[in-house]
Amino acid sequence: MTDEAFPHLKSLARLEELIEEAELDWAEILDPGPLSLSTGLPVSVVVAGLHRRAMPTVSILEQVGQRLEFLRTSRLRPDGRPYTLKEIGDGAGLTSQWLRQIVKGEKKPSLEHAARIEDFFQVPRGFLTATPSQALDRALRDRLEDEQAKQMAEFRSRNQLNSVAFRGIRGASPQTLAAVQALVDSIATDNQDK
């Protein structure tokens, strides 16, 4: 597998690097269950991607239908029941008949219609049409950003740097964060010696 053909590999490598350097819990951060929920991919496909194995693909028609059905069963109405196709159609400005054809894999939505469905369920654009690798990459990048933000907050708190703006360091690699930590530690040690 190459990073170009499988974009999730680069994000996975960066996240694994952060997990190792910060001694985080791999099983918690890369839990396939929540990743499945945020991608619309079956857990088995997420596990394959996390282990750098080929992720099964289906035709775009099947994929869009499966992900729409996934959204119906995982993003529930306030009363805990799945949305009907009519409710989705009314909310997205589409007909329930047309949505039924999508679920059956008989029709593919235009980008505009896919965007309306994605907006209805409040999921990112491309949720319905992203390849498995692209979907997993988006979820891994989100997880990476969350973990980096947590690490930065802990770093700022630990070193009493709450008033310092770290705009340029957001999204930095674990090596860069380690270098900044070493610099701050060095300055703190020098100040204690004086």
C-alpha positions as CSV (number, residue, x, y, z in Angstrom):
1,M,0.0,0.0,0.0
2,T,1.2,3.5,-0.8
3,D,0.4,6.7,0.9
4,E,-0.9,8.3,-2.4
5,A,-3.4,5.5,-3.1
6,F,-4.3,5.0,0.6
7,P,-4.3,8.5,2.2
8,H,-5.1,7.0,5.7
9,L,-1.6,5.5,5.9
10,K,0.1,8.9,6.4
11,S,-2.3,10.0,9.2
12,L,-2.1,6.5,10.8
13,A,1.7,6.7,10.9
14,R,1.6,10.2,12.4
15,L,-0.9,9.1,15.0
16,E,1.0,6.0,15.9
17,E,4.1,8.2,16.3
18,L,2.3,10.5,18.7
19,I,0.9,7.5,20.6
20,E,4.4,6.1,21.1
21,E,6.1,9.4,21.9
22,A,3.4,10.5,24.4
23,E,2.9,7.0,25.7
24,L,-0.8,7.1,25.0
25,D,-3.2,4.2,25.0
26,W,-3.2,2.8,21.4
27,A,-6.4,0.7,22.0
28,E,-8.3,3.8,23.2
29,I,-7.2,6.2,20.5
30,L,-7.4,3.8,17.6
31,D,-10.6,2.0,18.8
32,P,-12.3,0.6,15.7
33,G,-15.8,1.1,17.1
34,P,-15.8,4.9,17.3
35,L,-13.8,5.1,14.0
36,S,-16.5,3.0,12.4
37,L,-19.2,5.3,13.7
38,S,-17.4,8.4,12.4
39,T,-16.6,6.9,8.9
40,G,-19.6,4.8,8.1
41,L,-17.3,1.9,7.5
42,P,-17.9,-1.6,8.9
43,V,-15.6,-2.3,11.9
44,S,-13.9,-5.1,9.9
45,V,-12.9,-2.6,7.2
46,V,-11.6,-0.1,9.8
47,V,-9.6,-2.9,11.4
48,A,-8.1,-3.9,8.0
49,G,-7.1,-0.2,7.4
50,L,-5.5,0.1,10.9
51,H,-3.5,-3.0,10.2
52,R,-2.4,-1.8,6.8
53,R,-4.3,-4.6,5.0
54,A,-6.4,-4.1,1.9
55,M,-9.7,-2.5,2.7
56,P,-12.6,-4.1,0.8
57,T,-14.4,-1.8,-1.6
58,V,-17.8,-1.9,-3.3
59,S,-19.2,-0.1,-6.2
60,I,-20.0,3.6,-5.7
61,L,-23.7,2.8,-6.0
62,E,-23.5,0.1,-3.2
63,Q,-21.3,2.3,-1.1
64,V,-23.6,5.4,-1.1
65,G,-26.6,3.1,-0.4
66,Q,-24.8,1.4,2.5
67,R,-23.6,4.7,4.0
68,L,-27.1,6.2,3.7
69,E,-28.6,3.2,5.5
70,F,-25.7,3.4,8.1
71,L,-26.7,7.1,8.7
72,R,-30.3,6.1,9.2
73,T,-29.5,3.5,11.8
74,S,-26.7,5.4,13.6
75,R,-28.0,9.0,13.6
76,L,-31.4,8.6,15.2
77,R,-34.3,11.0,15.7
78,P,-34.7,12.6,19.2
79,D,-37.1,9.8,20.1
80,G,-34.4,7.2,19.4
81,R,-36.0,5.8,16.2
82,P,-34.4,5.8,12.7
83,Y,-35.5,8.6,10.3
84,T,-37.8,7.4,7.6
85,L,-36.9,8.0,4.0
86,K,-39.7,10.5,3.8
87,E,-38.3,12.5,6.7
88,I,-34.9,12.5,5.2
89,G,-36.4,13.5,1.8
90,D,-38.4,16.3,3.4
91,G,-35.3,17.6,5.2
92,A,-33.0,17.3,2.3
93,G,-35.4,18.5,-0.4
94,L,-35.5,15.1,-2.1
95,T,-38.2,12.5,-2.7
96,S,-38.4,9.3,-0.6
97,Q,-38.8,7.3,-3.8
98,W,-35.5,8.6,-5.1
99,L,-33.8,7.9,-1.7
100,R,-35.2,4.4,-1.8
101,Q,-33.5,3.9,-5.2
102,I,-30.2,5.1,-3.6
103,V,-30.5,2.7,-0.7
104,K,-31.1,-0.2,-3.2
105,G,-28.1,0.8,-5.2
106,E,-30.1,1.7,-8.3
107,K,-29.3,5.4,-8.4
108,K,-26.3,7.6,-7.5
109,P,-26.9,11.0,-6.1
110,S,-25.4,14.1,-7.7
111,L,-22.8,15.9,-5.6
112,E,-25.5,18.5,-4.7
113,H,-28.0,15.8,-3.6
114,A,-25.2,14.0,-1.6
115,A,-24.4,17.3,0.1
116,R,-28.0,17.8,1.1
117,I,-28.2,14.3,2.6
118,E,-24.9,14.9,4.4
119,D,-26.1,18.2,5.7
120,F,-29.3,16.6,6.9
121,F,-27.3,14.2,9.0
122,Q,-24.7,16.8,9.9
123,V,-21.8,14.7,8.6
124,P,-18.8,16.1,6.6
125,R,-19.0,16.6,2.9
126,G,-17.9,13.5,1.1
127,F,-19.1,11.1,3.8
128,L,-21.3,9.2,1.3
129,T,-18.7,9.1,-1.5
130,A,-15.3,8.9,0.1
131,T,-13.3,5.8,-0.5
132,P,-12.7,3.6,2.6
133,S,-9.2,5.0,2.8
134,Q,-10.4,8.6,2.5
135,A,-13.1,8.1,5.1
136,L,-10.6,6.5,7.5
137,D,-8.1,9.3,6.8
138,R,-10.6,12.0,7.7
139,A,-11.4,10.2,11.0
140,L,-7.7,9.6,11.8
141,R,-6.8,13.3,11.1
142,D,-9.6,14.4,13.4
143,R,-8.3,12.0,16.1
144,L,-4.7,13.3,15.5
145,E,-5.8,17.0,15.9
146,D,-7.7,16.1,19.1
147,E,-4.7,14.3,20.6
148,Q,-2.3,17.1,19.6
149,A,-4.6,19.7,21.2
150,K,-4.7,17.6,24.4
151,Q,-0.9,17.3,24.4
152,M,-0.6,21.0,23.8
153,A,-3.0,21.9,26.6
154,E,-1.1,19.5,29.0
155,F,2.2,21.1,27.9
156,R,1.0,24.6,28.5
157,S,-0.4,23.7,31.9
158,R,2.6,21.7,33.0
159,N,4.9,24.6,32.0
160,Q,2.6,27.4,33.1
161,L,2.5,28.8,29.6
162,N,-1.2,29.5,29.5
163,S,-0.7,33.1,28.2
164,V,1.6,32.1,25.4
165,A,0.1,31.8,21.9
166,F,1.3,28.7,20.1
167,R,-0.4,29.3,16.7
168,G,2.4,28.0,14.6
169,I,2.9,24.8,16.6
170,R,-0.7,23.5,16.1
171,G,-0.5,20.3,14.0
172,A,3.2,20.0,14.6
173,S,4.9,16.6,14.5
174,P,5.7,14.7,17.7
175,Q,9.4,15.5,17.1
176,T,8.7,19.2,16.9
177,L,6.6,19.1,20.1
178,A,9.4,17.2,21.8
179,A,12.0,19.8,20.7
180,V,9.8,22.6,22.0
181,Q,9.4,20.7,25.3
182,A,13.1,20.2,25.6
183,L,13.7,24.0,25.0
184,V,11.1,24.9,27.6
185,D,12.7,22.4,30.1
186,S,16.1,23.9,29.4
187,I,14.9,27.4,30.0
188,A,13.1,26.3,33.2
189,T,16.2,24.6,34.4
190,D,18.4,27.6,33.7
191,N,15.9,29.9,35.6
192,Q,15.9,27.5,38.6
193,D,19.8,27.6,38.7
194,K,19.8,31.4,39.0
